[in-house]
Amino acid sequence: MKSTYRFRLNGRPAALESERDATLLWALRTQLGLTSAKYGCGEGLCGACVVIVDGRAVRSCTTGVAAIAGKDVLTVEGLAAGGRLHPLQQAFIEHGALQCGYCTPGMLLSAYALLRRNAAPTREQIVAHLDGNLCRCGAHQRIVAAVESAARQLEGRA
């Protein structure tokens, strides 16, 4: 039986009519047309499906739509504001922190969650935080450099 779930998506009111056991990943991709969150492993291990729910990075492939009712959900589509890329997005471009791009949305949102909690993380903290996000292309060093750069910019230390 389908239910309607109301929440905020990228800063705007949203609603989904869905089965209770549907995953957030598939609801975002198929019902709402937001394809930044990717299907990777389907088990919450690779990080390709990361979105932000109430300020925390969550694996949308293992999060049911019922779990987001009344909450704020942020996808990469909502990261930029006012026609300008978020500093993390800009830093990923400047540092070449992407190759095939499949992991990029999950990496961006995982890094975003980290920087919300810790505005000036050490390199070791960044590496540890992104450990659950797999990049099969091997761009990890450039990704870490991009997060460091964005942290400096967001702190006004650039």
KAZI-V584224 format. One record per pair of residues at least 4 apart in sequence whose ideal C-beta (glycine too) atoms are under 6 Angstrom apart, sorted by the first residue. I is the first residue (numbers start at 1). J is the second residue. Records with the same first field share a line. If there is no record, write none. Layout:
I = J  J
This chain:
2 = 17  19
4 = 15  17
5 = 16  65  69
6 = 15
7 = 14  68  71  73
8 = 72
9 = 14  73
10 = 77  78
16 = 27  31  65
18 = 22  27  65
20 = 66
22 = 27  65
23 = 61
24 = 60  63  65
25 = 37  49  60  61
26 = 30
27 = 31  65
28 = 32  34  37
29 = 35
34 = 75  77
36 = 75  76  77  105
37 = 49  51  60
38 = 48  102
40 = 46  48
41 = 45  46
42 = 61
44 = 59  61  62
46 = 134
47 = 106  132  133
48 = 103  106
49 = 59  60  61
50 = 57  106  109  110
51 = 60  73  75
52 = 74  109  113
53 = 58  68  71  73
54 = 71  72
55 = 116
57 = 109  110  113
58 = 63
63 = 67
68 = 73
74 = 78
76 = 105  108
79 = 86
80 = 85  86
85 = 89  90
87 = 150  153  154
88 = 108  111  112  150
91 = 95  146  149  150
92 = 97  98  146
95 = 142  145  146
96 = 142
97 = 139  142  143  146
98 = 104
99 = 137  139
100 = 137
103 = 107  135
106 = 133
107 = 133  143
110 = 130  133
111 = 147
114 = 121  129
115 = 151
119 = 155
120 = 151  155
121 = 125  126
126 = 144  147
127 = 144
135 = 139  140
139 = 143
152 = 157  158
153 = 158
